[in-house]
Amino acid sequence: MSAAALAFPAATARLIASFRLVRSWLARVPLSLIQLAMRISMGMVFFNSGLLKLHSWQFAVKLFEDEYKVPLLDPEVAARLAAFNELTFPPFLILGLATRIATLPLLGMVAVIQIFVYPSAWVEQLLWASVLVFLLTRGPGTISLDHLIERYLIGFAAPRSAQEV
């Protein structure tokens, strides 16, 4: 057997061992850190949008009149509802306080944006919805006020999956 033929299985074995090592390192990243990053990123996307509406109110209403055109709602009402949702629920999301409840109006906004405003922007809306649905179904993680309240004030330790360790 040639030296090259012998080297190939050894190189493959080293590559597989390296892959397993990296995979085990990545598996040690606490899910709660990823959930925190999800909460902050989604919260800031919506909160910054709300601040922009607040700082340029007339422009925001004009956008709802000319570009967004949400059906059945007066542009002023639609702008107020959007600003309210974008300024109220993201801080809850970021803090991890009533996280699952806070995701619901934001998911509603994502649905309205997808269906009525920018249907061609489905990739972005799918990303936002996926993060929000993950937080809705899995919760905010251990780095959250929800976790502290459940654990220390209510005395209830939420069951943790093996992925959250």
PERA-V128860 format. One record per backbone hydrogen bond with DSSP energy under -1.0 kcal/mol. CO is the residue of the C=O (numbers start at 1). NH is the residue of the N-H. Records with the same first field share a line. If there is no record, write none. Layout:
CO->NH  NH
This chain:
2->6
3->7
4->8
6->10
7->11
8->12
9->13
10->14
11->15
12->16
13->17
14->18
15->19
16->20
17->21
18->22
19->23
20->24
21->25
22->26
23->27
25->28
26->29
30->33  34
31->35
32->36
33->37
34->38
35->39
36->40
37->41
38->42
39->43
40->44
41->45
42->46
43->47
44->48
45->49
46->50
47->51
48->52
49->53
50->54
51->55
52->56
56->60
57->61
58->62
59->63
60->64
61->65
62->66
63->67  68
64->69
70->73
74->78
75->79
76->80
77->81
78->82
79->83
80->84
81->85
82->86
83->87
84->88
85->89
89->93
90->94
91->95
92->96  97
95->145
96->146
98->102
99->103
103->107
104->108
105->109
106->110
107->111
108->112
109->113
110->114
111->115
112->116  117
113->118
118->121
121->125
122->126
123->127
124->128
125->129
126->130
127->131
128->132
129->133
130->134
131->135
132->136
133->137
134->138
135->139
142->144
144->148
145->149
146->150
147->151
148->152
149->154
150->156
161->164
